[in-house]
Structure formats: C-alpha cells, structure tokens
Amino acid sequence: MNSVYSPIQELNLLREFDDKFGTHSYADGFELLDYDDKSELKGWLDDPENPSRAEFFDQLIPFARATGSGSGYALWRLDDRADLADLPVVFLGDEGDVWVHARNLRELLRLLPVERDVAYEDEDLDELFPARQEYLMWLDRNFGLTPPDEDEEAAIGKAAMCAFGPRFATWLARFMNEGVIDDMVRLLDG
C-alpha cells in the first residue's frame, strides 16, 4: 500500500484486501469509500442553517457503502476515545432508516461475509462472492475472528443497539425529524 487510507489499522488492512480482490467480491453491497468523506453524509442534514450542522458532521466518520443502493456505514464519534476502531458503527440508510449496526469495527468485519437476505437463501455465497473464502481467511489471520452464526448475528445487532442505541437516538434527535427517531426507538423495543 503506497499511502495510508485512514488512521485506523483495521480499515487500512481492509483497504489492502479490497484493493487486491475487488469491491463486491466478498460481501454483498459493501464498498469502501474515501475515509471520512463528508459528502457521503449529503442528504442527512439538508438544512444549511441548522446551528448543529458542524457537530453532526464532526461526529460521524463515513467510510463505506453498506448496500448497492447507497446506504452507508459511519463510525459515530460519541466520545474522544483514542482507538477509533472501538467506536460504534452506525447504518445510515438511503431511505432514511438508521441504527447502530455494530459496537465496533471488528464486529462489523465479522458481519460483512454473512448475508441472510432471502434473495440469497438458495444461493451459494461463495459463487456469488468469489473472494468470500479469502476474506474469511483474512479475517481469521488478521484478527482471529470468524463470522457469526445466525443466532450470534442477531445477538451482535441487539447488543449494539442496547449499548449505544438510546444514546445515539438522543444525539440524532437534535438533527433529524421525529419519524427517523421513532423508527430507531421501535428497533430498540423489538
């Protein structure tokens, strides 16, 4: 790698893997973006007169697309911790849906090769995503991690929402309409 992609080692290693095997070759819809490119937050805070606009943009660090339709992942800088990889990962949907997806970057890395979409239930994921097995080996080699089974996948999402969802919803309420917050609160209650 010629230049450093980000200040986060996990993302730098993922960038190297992605450069070698290609976007969309190991996880459905996932695509690394330019690190902390605030233009990826376009549409999330349309009001240029909002006095909290700078805080909104300062506390979200976009780094990847989550779906082929434009949803994204961002790190939520909820405090001043030094290890940015330990920040919660939030999902910012292209249709306005939002939630805390993982408690940290390593949890997200575990979730990437898992696709439980009904569209793929009869498909061989290794055929759909030719570098998926290489990704699984990379995940184990670099972090000693494996993808979760279905129950653990649900537990990861629930733990992320329980740990950070209420605080994220409270923070987000200062910038968003009530509908977005109501949807997130329903996820917390579910």
C-alpha positions as CSV (number, residue, x, y, z in Angstrom):
1,M,0.0,0.0,0.0
2,N,1.5,3.3,-1.1
3,S,-0.4,5.7,1.2
4,V,-2.3,5.3,4.4
5,Y,-6.0,5.1,3.8
6,S,-7.1,6.0,7.3
7,P,-5.8,6.4,10.9
8,I,-7.4,3.0,11.7
9,Q,-5.3,-0.1,11.2
10,E,-8.4,-2.4,10.7
11,L,-9.6,-0.2,7.8
12,N,-6.1,0.1,6.3
13,L,-5.8,-3.7,6.3
14,L,-9.3,-4.0,4.8
15,R,-8.4,-1.5,2.1
16,E,-5.4,-3.6,1.1
17,F,-7.6,-6.7,0.9
18,D,-10.2,-4.7,-1.1
19,D,-7.6,-3.4,-3.5
20,K,-6.4,-6.9,-4.1
21,F,-9.7,-8.8,-4.5
22,G,-12.1,-6.0,-5.6
23,T,-15.2,-4.3,-4.3
24,H,-18.3,-6.5,-4.0
25,S,-16.2,-9.7,-4.3
26,Y,-16.5,-10.7,-0.7
27,A,-19.6,-9.0,0.8
28,D,-22.9,-8.0,-0.8
29,G,-23.2,-4.3,-1.4
30,F,-20.2,-3.4,0.7
31,E,-17.8,-0.8,-0.8
32,L,-15.1,1.2,0.9
33,L,-15.3,4.9,0.3
34,D,-12.8,7.6,0.8
35,Y,-12.3,7.8,4.5
36,D,-14.2,10.5,6.3
37,D,-15.6,12.0,3.1
38,K,-18.4,14.2,4.5
39,S,-20.1,14.4,1.1
40,E,-21.3,10.8,1.8
41,L,-23.5,12.4,4.5
42,K,-25.2,14.5,1.9
43,G,-29.0,14.4,2.4
44,W,-28.8,13.5,6.1
45,L,-28.8,17.1,7.3
46,D,-30.2,19.2,4.5
47,D,-30.8,22.4,6.4
48,P,-27.6,24.5,6.0
49,E,-29.0,26.9,8.6
50,N,-29.1,24.2,11.3
51,P,-26.8,25.5,14.1
52,S,-25.8,21.9,15.0
53,R,-24.7,21.1,11.4
54,A,-21.0,21.2,12.3
55,E,-21.4,18.9,15.2
56,F,-23.4,16.4,13.1
57,F,-20.6,16.3,10.5
58,D,-17.8,16.2,13.1
59,Q,-19.2,13.2,15.0
60,L,-19.9,10.9,12.0
61,I,-17.0,9.4,10.1
62,P,-18.3,7.8,6.9
63,F,-16.1,5.0,5.4
64,A,-18.2,2.6,3.4
65,R,-21.3,1.9,1.5
66,A,-23.5,-0.8,3.1
67,T,-25.7,-1.6,0.1
68,G,-25.7,-1.2,-3.6
69,S,-28.4,1.4,-3.3
70,G,-26.4,4.0,-1.4
71,S,-26.9,3.2,2.3
72,G,-23.7,3.7,4.3
73,Y,-21.7,2.9,7.4
74,A,-20.1,5.5,9.6
75,L,-18.2,5.5,12.8
76,W,-20.0,7.5,15.5
77,R,-17.6,9.6,17.5
78,L,-19.6,9.6,20.7
79,D,-16.6,10.5,22.8
80,D,-12.9,11.3,22.5
81,R,-11.5,7.7,22.7
82,A,-8.1,7.3,21.1
83,D,-8.9,4.0,19.3
84,L,-11.3,4.9,16.5
85,A,-11.8,1.2,15.7
86,D,-13.6,0.9,19.0
87,L,-16.3,3.5,18.1
88,P,-19.8,2.2,17.3
89,V,-20.7,1.6,13.6
90,V,-23.9,3.2,12.5
91,F,-26.0,2.3,9.5
92,L,-27.4,5.3,7.5
93,G,-30.0,4.0,5.1
94,D,-30.7,5.5,1.7
95,E,-34.4,5.6,2.7
96,G,-33.9,7.3,6.0
97,D,-33.6,4.3,8.2
98,V,-30.8,4.4,10.8
99,W,-29.5,2.2,13.6
100,V,-26.4,1.2,15.5
101,H,-25.1,-1.8,13.5
102,A,-22.1,-3.0,15.5
103,R,-20.4,-2.0,18.7
104,N,-17.1,-1.5,17.0
105,L,-15.3,-2.0,13.7
106,R,-14.2,-5.6,14.4
107,E,-17.9,-6.6,14.9
108,L,-18.7,-5.1,11.6
109,L,-15.9,-7.0,9.9
110,R,-17.4,-10.3,11.3
111,L,-20.8,-9.4,9.9
112,L,-19.7,-8.5,6.3
113,P,-19.4,-12.0,4.9
114,V,-22.8,-13.0,6.3
115,E,-25.8,-12.5,4.0
116,R,-29.1,-13.7,5.4
117,D,-31.2,-11.9,2.7
118,V,-34.0,-14.2,1.5
119,A,-32.9,-13.4,-2.1
120,Y,-29.8,-15.5,-1.4
121,E,-31.2,-18.3,0.7
122,D,-30.9,-20.9,-2.0
123,E,-27.6,-19.5,-3.4
124,D,-24.0,-20.5,-2.8
125,L,-22.5,-17.3,-1.3
126,D,-19.0,-18.4,-2.4
127,E,-20.2,-18.4,-6.0
128,L,-21.9,-15.0,-5.6
129,F,-18.9,-13.5,-3.9
130,P,-15.7,-15.2,-5.3
131,A,-13.3,-13.7,-2.7
132,R,-15.5,-14.6,0.3
133,Q,-13.4,-17.5,1.4
134,E,-10.3,-15.4,1.1
135,Y,-12.0,-12.8,3.2
136,L,-12.8,-15.4,5.9
137,M,-9.2,-16.5,5.9
138,W,-8.0,-12.8,6.1
139,L,-10.4,-12.1,9.0
140,D,-9.0,-15.1,10.9
141,R,-5.4,-14.4,10.1
142,N,-5.5,-10.7,10.9
143,F,-7.9,-10.6,13.9
144,G,-8.6,-14.2,15.0
145,L,-12.2,-13.7,14.1
146,T,-14.9,-15.8,12.4
147,P,-18.3,-14.8,11.0
148,P,-21.2,-15.2,13.4
149,D,-23.8,-17.9,13.0
150,E,-27.4,-16.7,12.7
151,D,-28.1,-16.5,16.4
152,E,-24.9,-14.7,17.1
153,E,-25.5,-12.3,14.2
154,A,-28.8,-11.3,15.8
155,A,-27.1,-11.0,19.2
156,I,-24.4,-8.7,17.8
157,G,-27.1,-6.4,16.4
158,K,-29.1,-6.4,19.6
159,A,-26.1,-5.8,21.8
160,A,-25.0,-2.8,19.6
161,M,-28.5,-1.3,19.8
162,C,-28.7,-1.9,23.6
163,A,-25.3,-0.5,24.2
164,F,-25.5,2.6,22.0
165,G,-29.0,2.9,20.5
166,P,-30.6,5.1,23.2
167,R,-27.7,7.5,23.3
168,F,-27.4,7.6,19.5
169,A,-31.2,8.2,19.2
170,T,-30.9,11.1,21.8
171,W,-28.0,12.6,19.9
172,L,-29.6,12.1,16.5
173,A,-32.9,13.7,17.7
174,R,-31.1,17.1,17.7
175,F,-30.7,16.9,13.9
176,M,-33.4,14.6,12.5
177,N,-37.2,14.6,12.3
178,E,-39.2,12.6,14.7
179,G,-40.0,9.8,12.2
180,V,-36.4,8.7,12.0
181,I,-36.1,8.6,15.7
182,D,-39.4,6.8,16.2
183,D,-38.2,4.1,13.8
184,M,-35.0,3.7,15.7
185,V,-36.8,3.5,19.1
186,R,-39.0,0.7,17.6
187,L,-35.9,-1.2,16.8
188,L,-34.8,-0.8,20.4
189,D,-38.1,-2.0,21.7
190,G,-38.1,-5.0,19.3
